[in-house]
Amino acid sequence: MTLNSLSAPLIAVSNACLLAWGVKRFALTLFFGALAAASLPPLNWFWVLPISFSGLVWLLDGALSKQTLTRRGRFWRGFKLGWVFGFAYFLAGLWWIGSAFLVEADRFAWMLPFAVLAMPTGLALFVALGTAVAALLWSEGWGRIFALAVGLALFEWLRGHILTGFPWNSFGYGVSGSLLLSQTASLVGIYGLGFLTVLIASSPAILTDPVRAARKWKPLVGLVLLLVAVTSYGTYRLYILPDPEPSDVDVRIVQPAIDQREKWLPENREPIFKMLLEMSQKPLGGNARVGQQRIVVWPESAIPFLLTREPGALFRISRVLNDKTTLATGAVRMEAVGDEAQYFNSIYFIGGNGTVLEVYDKVHLVPYGEYLPLKSMLERLGLSTLVDAPEGFQAGYRQRVLNIEGLPPVIPLICYETIFPAYGKSGEEQASWLLNVTNDAWFGNTPGPYQHFSQASMRAIEQGVPVIRAANTGISAVVDAKGRVLTSVALFDVGVLDEKIPGKIEKTPYGRYGDKLFVFLMVIGLSFSVFAKYNRGSRNN
């Protein structure tokens, strides 16, 4: 098979993109952006990424083909194309967020169209800026592939940090459906994985470049070797690297599957609490070991009342535990500050005798969900938080490793804290596991819970530690240090999981160095892009 015969089908598609303009270019960009979202859970069609990103390359080739374009013109053409691509990607990947506004439809349904459209509009700006930077470095050859990968990766990193950050559905999650490809996150994290994903997925565009066949093969061979390296490392880590011995502590995860509309009704408080207690006492199953140290985990805000203000609640909890059992439960915590009450989204760790051993308060709150930014101004517009906590929740002091008697050192993560790579990092003291409690009932049977679970699993790969996840309506699971799901309860099922807490792997490169290796990748990619553009300019002189 010759190079020309291999590239012939691609040439027809590339020509359509190169010649598109106006409404047709806009429609194609929307299509490629929305198609890229099909790589995300629950579909996990990562094979669509080469189509989407090669299409974006060809559309940029067409938009930037005029030699008379100024730098400003190139920047804005790249910005516009990137924004449309990003808008379609985020709209197709995040439409389900509107479900949260239907839980209390009488109060919040009017906000649904604004939320569903406003979020993709804002998030697309980061894709637009990344594409605009790439447009400034655009060249005729392989350098433009590096430019696009670097531009998008840099602004994905910024998206995860600016204005409290929101790295949901970063491009690296496009390969989260493949454990083999995802293992590279243990080296370079999710942002580095995103860079490699865009770089490799964009490479088929090189096949249609109007240059000599021999010159086409050179960059493609390099990118194929990169793909081979990624899959080889994944194979080594999954199948050759020995699995660590499990912890000497077992876990029981309780998934009660309480409907969000029913959870906070006063008449349901006692039935829900009783249900949690009864599920915690069920006979051991799965891989549970009799007489072993154990932790029972209830989901985020599982207890539908203020735990320490309810007479007898801790005593009733102690009745279902023993001296070798600890309970970790999500609950709302109230703290009196003078004449005012402050509320926290917390995890209580409760010993077998009913004593509160430790409390973790959620550090990274959800904007508009748990607190209202620019509160005084937005309240005048009729906006309020989705969570019915007076004045919203207060943020906890800091993320930290908890050392609780009888348990391996743990980092607790509440709800969407698990989407931030930095919160899985334990600094000098390495945690042995991550505990994630969440309540995804807000989002119903949509892609949201699947995407959230996938991102929690990525933290296990990055840090080389297991993730224990308790979700109110699912997906609850035990994920080992390589990202493998050992056991789980499906979405909306009521169930109890019993499993050994898996062991940790020796600190991963990403766990040790964080985003430093990602920065190294950015320097290499940027150097290639600048070098390619410089050489092109020299040849044209």
DRENSETOR-298625 format. One line per field, with one value per residue (C-alpha): x, y, z; residue number from 0. Coordinates in Angstrom, 1 decimal, padded with zeros to 4 digits, always signed. Each point is the difference from the previous one (the first is absolute). Layout:
<nodes>
px: c(X_...)
py: c(Y_...)
pz: c(Z_...)
k: c(NUM_...)
</nodes>
This chain:
<nodes>
px: c(+000.0_+001.5_-000.2_-002.2_-002.6_+000.0_-000.6_-002.4_-003.2_+001.4_+000.7_-003.6_-001.0_+002.9_-000.9_-003.6_+001.4_+002.6_-002.6_-002.7_-000.8_-002.9_-002.9_+001.6_+003.2_-002.1_-002.1_+003.1_+001.7_-003.2_-000.1_+003.7_-000.3_-003.2_+001.5_+003.0_-002.4_-000.9_+003.4_-001.1_-001.9_-002.4_+000.6_+003.8_+000.4_+003.6_+000.4_-001.9_+002.8_+002.2_-003.0_-000.9_+003.5_+001.2_-003.1_+000.8_+003.6_-001.4_-002.6_+002.9_+002.0_-002.8_-000.6_+003.7_+000.9_+000.2_+003.6_-001.2_-001.5_+001.4_+000.9_-003.2_-002.0_+001.6_-000.7_-003.7_-000.6_+001.5_-002.0_-003.3_+000.5_+001.2_-003.0_-002.5_+001.8_+000.2_-003.6_-001.2_+002.3_-001.2_-003.6_-000.1_+002.0_-001.6_-003.7_-001.0_+000.9_-003.4_-001.5_+001.0_-002.4_-002.9_+000.3_-001.8_-001.6_-002.4_+003.0_+002.8_-001.4_+000.1_+003.7_+000.5_+000.5_+002.4_+002.1_+000.1_+001.1_+002.1_+002.4_+001.0_+000.3_+002.5_+001.9_+000.4_+002.1_+002.9_-000.2_-000.2_+003.1_+001.9_-000.9_+000.8_+003.5_+000.4_-001.1_+002.9_+002.4_-001.7_+002.2_-000.4_+001.4_+000.2_+000.7_-003.7_-000.9_+002.3_-001.3_-003.6_+000.8_+002.1_-002.6_-002.9_+001.9_+001.2_-003.4_-001.5_+002.4_-001.1_-003.6_+000.7_+001.4_-001.6_-003.0_+000.1_+000.5_-002.3_+002.1_-003.1_+000.3_+003.6_+001.1_+002.0_-003.2_-000.7_+002.1_-001.3_-002.0_+003.4_+001.8_+003.1_+000.2_-001.0_+003.0_+002.2_-001.8_+002.2_+003.0_-001.4_-003.5_-003.3_+001.3_+003.1_-002.3_-002.1_+003.0_+001.0_-003.6_-000.4_+003.5_-000.6_-003.7_+001.0_+002.8_-002.1_-000.4_+003.7_-000.9_-001.7_+002.8_+001.2_+003.6_+002.2_-001.1_+003.3_-000.4_-003.5_+001.3_+002.6_-002.4_-002.5_+002.6_+000.9_-003.7_-000.6_+003.0_-001.5_-003.2_+001.9_+001.9_-003.3_-001.6_+003.2_+000.1_-003.7_+000.7_+002.9_-001.9_-003.2_+001.4_+003.7_+000.3_-000.9_-003.3_+000.6_-001.2_-003.4_-000.3_-000.8_-003.2_-003.2_-002.7_-003.8_-001.6_-003.7_-001.9_-003.6_-001.1_-002.2_-001.9_+001.2_-003.6_-000.7_+003.2_-000.6_-003.8_-000.4_-002.2_+002.8_+002.8_-000.6_-000.7_+003.2_+002.2_-001.5_+000.7_+003.6_+000.4_-001.6_+002.0_+003.2_-000.9_-000.7_+002.0_+003.5_+000.4_+002.3_+003.7_-000.6_+002.1_-001.6_+001.5_+002.0_+000.4_-002.8_-001.2_-003.7_-000.5_-003.3_-000.3_+000.2_-002.6_-001.4_-001.5_-003.0_+000.4_+002.7_+001.7_+001.4_-003.3_-002.2_-000.2_+000.9_+001.2_+003.7_-001.2_-002.1_+003.0_+002.2_-002.5_+000.7_+003.8_+002.6_+003.5_+001.4_-002.4_+000.1_-002.7_+000.7_-003.1_-000.8_-002.1_-000.7_+001.9_-001.1_+002.4_-001.1_+002.0_-001.2_-003.7_+000.3_+000.0_+002.4_-000.7_+002.6_-000.2_+001.9_+001.1_-000.2_+002.2_-001.7_+001.6_-001.7_-001.0_-001.8_+002.8_+000.8_+003.6_+000.6_-001.9_+000.9_-001.8_-000.2_+002.6_-001.0_-003.7_-002.1_-000.7_-003.8_-000.7_+001.5_+000.9_-000.9_+002.8_-000.7_-002.8_-001.5_-000.2_-001.3_-002.6_-001.6_-000.4_-001.9_+002.8_+000.7_+002.0_-001.5_+000.9_-002.4_+002.6_-000.6_+002.5_+001.5_+002.9_+003.3_+003.2_+002.3_+003.5_+002.2_+000.4_+002.0_+000.9_-002.0_+001.7_-002.9_+000.7_-000.5_-000.1_+002.7_+000.8_-002.8_-000.8_-003.8_-001.6_-003.6_-002.0_+001.8_+003.2_+001.0_+000.2_+003.0_+003.3_+001.7_-002.5_+001.2_+003.5_+001.3_+003.4_+002.8_-002.4_-001.6_-003.5_-000.8_-003.5_-002.4_-003.5_-002.6_-003.6_-002.4_-003.7_-000.6_-003.7_-000.4_+000.9_-002.3_+000.7_+002.2_+003.7_+000.8_+000.5_+002.0_+002.3_+000.5_+000.9_+002.4_+001.8_+000.2_+001.6_+002.6_+001.2_+000.8_+002.2_+001.7_+000.9_+000.4_-002.5_-003.4_-003.2_-002.9_-003.2_-003.4_-002.7_-003.6_-001.5_+003.2_+002.5_+001.5_+003.1_+003.4_+002.7_+003.5_+003.3_+000.0_-003.5_-001.6_-003.5_+000.0_-003.7_-002.7_-003.7_-001.8_-001.8_-003.2_+000.4_-000.3_+002.9_+002.9_+003.6_+002.5_+003.6_+003.6_+001.5_+002.6_+003.6_+001.8_+002.8_+003.3_-000.4_-000.6_+002.0_-003.1_-000.5_+003.6_+000.4_-003.5_-000.4_+003.8_+000.2_-003.0_+001.9_+002.9_-002.3_-001.3_+003.6_+000.8_-003.2_+000.4_+003.6_-001.1_-002.7_+002.3_+002.7_-002.4_-001.3_+003.5_+001.2_-003.1_+000.8_+003.6_-001.0_-002.3_+002.7)
py: c(+000.0_+003.3_+003.3_+001.5_-002.8_+000.2_+003.8_+000.1_-000.2_+002.7_+002.3_+000.2_+001.0_+002.4_+001.7_+000.5_+001.6_+002.1_+001.4_+000.6_+003.5_+001.9_-002.1_-003.2_+000.5_+000.9_-003.2_-002.2_+001.5_-000.6_-003.6_-000.8_+001.6_-002.0_-003.2_+000.4_-000.1_-003.6_-001.1_+000.8_-002.3_-001.7_-000.6_+000.0_+000.0_+001.2_-001.0_+003.1_+002.3_-000.4_+001.0_+003.0_+001.4_-000.7_+001.8_+003.0_+000.1_+000.0_+002.7_+002.1_-000.6_+001.4_+003.0_+000.9_-000.7_+003.7_+001.1_+003.6_-000.6_+002.1_-001.4_+001.5_-001.6_-003.4_+000.3_+000.9_-002.7_-002.6_+001.4_-000.2_-003.5_-001.1_+001.5_-001.7_-003.3_+000.4_+001.1_-003.1_-002.2_+001.3_+000.2_-003.6_-001.1_+002.1_+000.4_-002.2_+002.7_+001.4_-003.0_+001.6_+002.9_-002.4_-001.5_+003.0_+001.0_+002.5_+002.1_-000.6_-001.2_+003.5_-000.1_-003.2_+001.5_+002.6_-002.6_-002.5_+002.7_+002.3_-002.7_-001.2_+003.6_+000.8_-003.2_+000.3_+003.2_-002.2_-002.1_+003.2_+001.5_-003.3_-000.2_+003.7_-000.5_-003.0_+002.1_+002.5_-002.9_-001.7_-001.5_-002.3_-003.1_-002.0_+003.0_+001.1_-003.3_+000.8_+003.6_-001.2_-002.5_+002.5_+002.8_-002.2_-001.7_+003.3_+001.5_-003.2_+000.4_+003.6_-001.1_-002.3_+002.9_+003.4_+001.2_-003.0_-002.3_-002.4_-002.8_-002.1_-002.0_+001.1_-001.5_-002.7_-001.6_-000.8_-003.1_-000.9_-002.8_-001.8_-001.0_-000.7_+003.5_+001.6_-001.4_+002.9_+002.3_-001.6_+001.8_+003.3_+000.4_+000.7_+003.2_-001.8_-002.8_+002.6_+001.4_-003.5_-000.8_+003.1_-000.5_-003.6_+000.5_+003.0_-001.9_-001.6_+003.5_-000.2_-002.7_+002.6_+002.5_+001.0_-001.1_-002.8_-003.5_-000.5_+003.2_-001.1_-003.1_+001.6_+001.8_-002.9_-002.6_+002.2_+000.3_-003.7_-000.8_+002.3_-001.9_-003.3_+001.4_+001.0_-003.4_-001.8_+002.0_-000.8_-003.7_+000.0_+001.8_-002.1_-003.5_-000.1_+002.4_-002.2_+000.8_+001.3_-002.1_+001.1_+002.0_-001.8_+002.1_-000.9_+002.5_-000.2_+002.5_+000.9_+001.3_+000.8_+001.6_+002.7_+002.2_+003.6_+001.2_-002.2_+000.4_+003.1_-000.4_+000.0_-003.1_-001.9_+000.7_-003.0_-002.6_+001.1_-000.2_-003.3_-001.3_+001.0_-001.8_-003.1_-000.2_+000.4_-003.1_-002.4_-003.2_+000.2_-000.8_+000.4_-000.2_+001.1_-001.7_-000.9_+001.7_+002.5_+003.7_+001.7_+003.3_+000.5_+002.9_+001.9_+002.6_+003.8_+001.6_-003.5_+001.0_+002.2_+002.1_+001.7_-003.1_+001.6_+001.9_-003.2_-001.7_-003.6_-000.1_-000.8_-002.6_-001.7_+000.0_-001.6_-002.9_-001.1_+000.3_-001.7_+000.6_-000.9_+002.1_+003.6_+001.9_+002.8_+001.9_+003.1_+002.5_+003.7_+001.5_+003.1_+002.2_+002.9_+003.2_+002.6_+000.4_-001.5_-003.6_-001.1_-003.2_-002.3_-003.0_-002.5_-003.6_-001.3_-002.9_-001.8_-002.7_-003.2_+001.7_+002.8_+002.5_+002.5_-000.7_+002.5_+002.4_+001.2_+003.1_+000.3_+002.5_+000.5_+000.9_+000.0_+003.5_+000.7_-003.4_+000.3_+003.7_+003.1_+002.1_+003.7_-000.8_+003.4_+000.8_-003.3_-000.3_+003.2_-001.8_-002.8_-002.5_-002.4_-003.1_-003.4_-001.4_+001.3_+001.0_+003.4_+002.4_-002.9_-002.2_+001.2_-001.4_-002.2_+001.1_-002.2_-003.4_-002.4_-003.7_-001.4_-002.5_-001.7_-002.8_-003.4_+001.3_+000.6_+003.7_+001.4_+003.1_+000.8_+001.5_+001.2_+000.0_+001.9_+000.6_-003.3_+001.7_+002.1_-001.9_+002.1_-001.2_-003.6_+001.0_-000.6_+001.9_-001.6_-002.3_-002.4_-001.0_-003.7_+000.6_+002.7_+000.1_+001.6_+000.5_+001.6_+000.5_+000.0_-000.4_+003.5_-001.1_-003.0_-002.7_+002.2_-000.1_+002.1_-002.8_-002.1_+002.9_+000.8_-003.6_-000.1_+003.1_-001.5_-003.1_+002.1_+001.3_-003.6_-000.4_+003.4_-000.7_-003.7_-000.4_-001.6_+002.0_-001.0_+001.7_+000.2_+001.7_+000.4_-001.2_-001.4_-000.7_-001.4_-002.0_-001.2_+001.0_-001.4_+002.0_-000.8_+001.3_-003.4_-000.2_-003.0_+000.2_+002.6_+000.7_+001.2_+003.3_+000.1_-003.5_-000.4_-002.0_-000.7_-000.8_-001.9_+000.0_+000.1_+003.5_-000.5_+000.8_+003.0_+000.1_+001.7_+003.7_+000.7_+002.5_+002.3_-000.5_+001.0_+002.9_+001.1_+002.1_+000.5_-002.8_+001.6_+003.3_-001.9_-001.4_+003.6_+001.3_-002.9_+000.5_+003.8_-000.4_-002.3_+002.4_+003.1_-002.0_-001.2_+003.5_+001.5_-002.6_+000.7_+003.7_-000.7_-002.2_+002.7_+002.7)
pz: c(+000.0_-001.1_+002.0_-002.7_+000.2_+003.8_-000.1_-002.9_+002.2_+002.3_-002.9_-000.9_+003.6_+000.3_-003.3_+001.3_+003.1_-001.8_-002.5_+002.6_+001.0_+001.6_+001.2_-001.3_+002.0_+003.1_-000.4_-000.5_+003.1_+002.0_-001.2_+000.8_+003.5_+000.8_-001.4_+002.4_+002.9_-001.0_+001.3_+003.6_+002.3_-000.3_-003.7_+000.2_-003.8_+000.1_-003.6_-001.1_+001.2_-003.1_-002.1_+002.2_+000.5_-003.6_-001.2_+002.3_-001.5_-003.6_+000.9_+001.4_-003.1_-002.1_+002.3_+000.2_-003.7_-001.1_+000.1_+000.5_+003.4_+002.7_+003.5_+001.3_-002.8_+000.6_+003.7_-000.4_-002.7_+002.4_+002.9_-001.9_-001.2_+003.4_+001.8_-002.3_+000.4_+003.8_+000.3_-001.9_+002.1_+003.3_-000.9_-001.2_+003.1_+002.7_-001.0_+002.9_+002.5_-000.6_+001.9_+003.3_-000.7_-000.3_+003.5_+001.3_-003.2_+001.5_+001.2_-002.5_-003.3_-001.4_+000.3_-002.0_-003.5_+001.4_+001.8_-002.9_-002.5_+002.3_+001.2_-003.5_-001.1_+002.7_-000.1_-003.8_+000.5_+001.3_-003.2_-002.0_+001.5_-000.3_-003.7_-000.5_+001.4_-002.3_-002.9_+000.6_-000.2_-003.0_-002.7_-003.0_+001.6_+003.1_+002.2_-000.1_+001.7_+002.9_+000.1_+000.3_+002.7_+002.0_-000.3_+001.1_+002.8_+001.5_+000.1_+001.3_+002.9_+000.5_-000.1_+002.9_+002.1_-001.0_+002.0_+002.4_-003.1_-001.8_-001.8_-000.7_-003.2_-000.8_-003.3_+001.8_+001.1_-003.6_+000.4_+003.5_-001.5_-000.7_+003.2_-002.2_-001.3_+003.3_+001.9_-001.4_+002.5_+002.7_-001.8_-001.2_+001.6_-001.8_-001.7_-001.4_-001.1_-001.8_-001.8_-001.2_-001.0_-002.2_-001.4_-001.1_-001.0_-002.3_-001.7_-002.8_-001.4_-001.1_-002.5_-002.2_+000.0_-003.6_+000.5_-001.1_+001.3_+001.8_+002.0_+001.0_+001.6_+002.2_+002.5_-000.3_+001.0_+003.0_+001.0_-000.5_+002.2_+002.6_-000.1_+000.3_+003.0_+001.7_-000.6_+001.1_+003.2_+000.6_-000.6_+002.4_+002.7_-000.3_-000.7_+001.0_+003.0_+003.0_+001.8_+003.5_+002.9_+001.3_+003.2_+003.3_+000.1_-001.7_-001.2_-000.2_-002.3_+000.4_-003.0_+001.2_-003.3_+001.6_-002.4_+000.3_+000.1_+003.0_+002.0_+002.0_+000.7_+003.8_+000.0_-001.8_+002.5_+002.3_-002.9_-001.8_+003.2_+000.9_-003.6_+000.3_+003.3_-001.2_-003.2_+002.1_+002.1_-002.9_+000.0_-001.5_-003.7_-002.9_+001.0_+003.6_+002.7_+003.3_+003.1_-002.1_+000.7_-002.1_-001.2_-000.9_-002.5_-000.5_-002.9_+000.0_+002.4_+000.6_+003.4_-000.7_+003.2_+002.1_+001.5_+003.2_+000.7_-000.2_+003.4_-000.1_-003.6_+000.9_+002.5_-002.6_-002.4_+002.7_+000.3_-003.6_+000.4_+002.1_+001.3_-003.4_-002.1_-000.9_-001.8_-002.6_-000.9_-001.9_+002.0_+000.3_+003.0_+001.8_+002.0_+002.1_-000.5_+002.5_-000.7_-003.5_-001.3_-002.7_-002.0_-001.5_-002.4_+002.1_+000.5_+003.6_+001.0_+002.9_+002.2_+001.2_+003.3_-001.8_+000.5_-002.8_-000.8_-002.8_-002.2_-003.5_-001.4_-003.7_-001.3_-003.6_-000.1_-003.2_-001.2_-000.2_+001.4_+003.5_+000.1_-002.0_-001.4_+000.0_+002.4_+000.6_-003.7_-001.2_+002.8_-001.3_-003.3_+001.7_+000.0_+002.9_+000.7_-000.9_+003.4_+002.8_+002.5_+001.6_-001.5_-002.0_+001.2_+001.4_-001.4_+002.1_+001.0_-002.1_-001.6_+002.1_+000.6_+003.0_+002.3_+001.8_+002.4_-001.6_-003.6_-002.6_-000.6_-002.2_-002.0_+000.1_-003.1_+000.0_-003.3_-002.8_+002.0_-001.7_-003.4_+001.1_-000.3_+002.6_+002.7_-000.5_+000.8_+003.5_+000.0_+002.0_+001.9_-002.4_+000.6_-000.4_-001.5_-001.1_+001.4_-002.2_+001.2_-002.4_-000.9_-003.7_+000.5_-001.3_-003.5_-000.4_-002.6_-002.2_-001.1_+003.1_+002.6_-002.5_-000.8_+003.7_+000.8_-002.9_+001.3_+003.5_-001.4_-001.8_+003.4_+000.9_-003.1_+000.5_+003.7_+000.0_+002.9_+000.1_+000.0_+002.2_-001.2_+001.6_-002.1_+001.1_-003.2_-001.6_-001.3_+003.3_-000.5_+001.1_-002.5_+000.3_-000.4_-003.8_-000.6_-000.2_+001.5_+002.4_+001.0_-000.5_+000.4_-003.1_-000.3_+002.0_+001.5_+003.7_+001.2_+002.4_-001.1_+002.1_-001.1_+001.2_-000.4_-002.8_+000.6_-001.3_-002.6_+000.8_-000.7_-003.7_-001.9_-000.1_+003.7_+000.6_-002.5_-000.7_-003.2_-000.4_-002.6_-001.7_-000.2_-001.5_-002.7_-000.7_-000.5_-002.4_-002.0_-000.1_-001.2_-002.8_-001.0_-000.1_-001.7_-002.8_-000.5_-000.1_-002.6_-002.1_+000.0_-000.9_-003.0_-001.3_+000.0)
k: c(0_1_2_3_4_5_6_7_8_9_10_11_12_13_14_15_16_17_18_19_20_21_22_23_24_25_26_27_28_29_30_31_32_33_34_35_36_37_38_39_40_41_42_43_44_45_46_47_48_49_50_51_52_53_54_55_56_57_58_59_60_61_62_63_64_65_66_67_68_69_70_71_72_73_74_75_76_77_78_79_80_81_82_83_84_85_86_87_88_89_90_91_92_93_94_95_96_97_98_99_100_101_102_103_104_105_106_107_108_109_110_111_112_113_114_115_116_117_118_119_120_121_122_123_124_125_126_127_128_129_130_131_132_133_134_135_136_137_138_139_140_141_142_143_144_145_146_147_148_149_150_151_152_153_154_155_156_157_158_159_160_161_162_163_164_165_166_167_168_169_170_171_172_173_174_175_176_177_178_179_180_181_182_183_184_185_186_187_188_189_190_191_192_193_194_195_196_197_198_199_200_201_202_203_204_205_206_207_208_209_210_211_212_213_214_215_216_217_218_219_220_221_222_223_224_225_226_227_228_229_230_231_232_233_234_235_236_237_238_239_240_241_242_243_244_245_246_247_248_249_250_251_252_253_254_255_256_257_258_259_260_261_262_263_264_265_266_267_268_269_270_271_272_273_274_275_276_277_278_279_280_281_282_283_284_285_286_287_288_289_290_291_292_293_294_295_296_297_298_299_300_301_302_303_304_305_306_307_308_309_310_311_312_313_314_315_316_317_318_319_320_321_322_323_324_325_326_327_328_329_330_331_332_333_334_335_336_337_338_339_340_341_342_343_344_345_346_347_348_349_350_351_352_353_354_355_356_357_358_359_360_361_362_363_364_365_366_367_368_369_370_371_372_373_374_375_376_377_378_379_380_381_382_383_384_385_386_387_388_389_390_391_392_393_394_395_396_397_398_399_400_401_402_403_404_405_406_407_408_409_410_411_412_413_414_415_416_417_418_419_420_421_422_423_424_425_426_427_428_429_430_431_432_433_434_435_436_437_438_439_440_441_442_443_444_445_446_447_448_449_450_451_452_453_454_455_456_457_458_459_460_461_462_463_464_465_466_467_468_469_470_471_472_473_474_475_476_477_478_479_480_481_482_483_484_485_486_487_488_489_490_491_492_493_494_495_496_497_498_499_500_501_502_503_504_505_506_507_508_509_510_511_512_513_514_515_516_517_518_519_520_521_522_523_524_525_526_527_528_529_530_531_532_533_534_535_536_537_538_539_540)
</nodes>
